[in-house]
Amino acid sequence: MMPDAERELAPSEPLDLGATLGFLRRGRGDPTLHTAAGSDAWREVWRAQRTPEGVASLRLAVLDGPPTAARRLQLAAWGPGAAWSMDHAPELLGAGDDWSALDSLLEQRAPHDAAAAALQRLRRRTRGLRLTRSHLVLEAAVAAVLEQKVTGVEARRAWRQLVRQHGEVAPGPAPEGLTVMPDGVGWRSIPDHDWHRAGVGPQRMATIRRVAAVETALQRTLALGRGGPAAVASLRSIPGVGEWTAAEVLQRSHGDPDTLSVGDAHLPHVIGTWFTGDRVDDAGMLELLAPYAGHRHRVVRLITSLGVEAPRFGAKATIEDHRGR
């Protein structure tokens, strides 16, 4: 089937497709994003999107170079949102994400700061990493709310189940199972018992319904730029959306390079372990990242790209299943 829109894209620097787009993926079973299996998984990526102009399937295929350092890509899209998807694909892949100021900062600090020197070496090894800017605020918001105060396994299961059950088949010759998430009306129309079966409690259900009710206003926050205090305040004006949730949204939909996910159960421990060898709390994380103000999320992405984990102590969080009750 001929695409409704297509183009070639040559990034200014080689692009790591998995490191960049993987930040939008909600687990390996995410019905909105498909890749091939195996070591070459990110050579062709399909993404189902609900854009302001309608649903779309977006295919991104590497034409030149490995997926970790793609030099040229072929983009194709199907559906009413195809043109919108094509227009915004460059920023989805990190266009406009400027690391030069952080590179200069690391260059200044590295001679007398071991942590900055280590970050500089890490940056050189991960030049293909970009901050994505999806321009789809409701998508990022729903997924973030589902992750509030539960394990990743629970959140990914809920996203997968609700999108498959209440979304719609992606247009065009998309892989089997590729699904577009519901729109704002669709999220608000999901009956209570389906939320319950997906393991989503009343508080998160109510928050998603409130978020979905202001879908248009959420989209307008993109005019504020790549995040920042004004965008955080706008999102936090919605009951149930706190500091952590607002940050998780802005990092994905706006490409925010600085706002941190304060309140995360594991992130401060990861950052503390990398910088000092010891776990820290939110205050400690903020102190360690203060020298990189304006680029703190960039620094976090560099560190977490290593797969660093902090030592864990005590019992693991219990995954409770209330769906049959």
Secondary structure, 3 states (H helix, E strand, C coil): CCCCEEEEECCCCCECHHHHHHHHCCCCCCCCEEECCCCCHHHEEEEEEEECCEEEEEEEEEEECCHHHECEEEEEEECCCHHHHHHHHHHHCCCCCCCHHHHHHHHHHHHHCHHHHHHHHHHHHCCCCCCCCCCCHHHHHHHHHHCCCCCHHHHHHHHHHHHHHHCEECCCCCCCCCEECCCHHHHHHCCHHHHHHCCCCHHHHHHHHHHHHCHHHHHHHHHHCCCCHHHHHHHHCCCCCCHHHHHHHHHHHCCCCCCCCCCCCCHHHHHHHHHHCCCCCHHHHHHHHHHHCCCHHHHHHHHHCCCCCCCCCCCCCCCCCCCCC
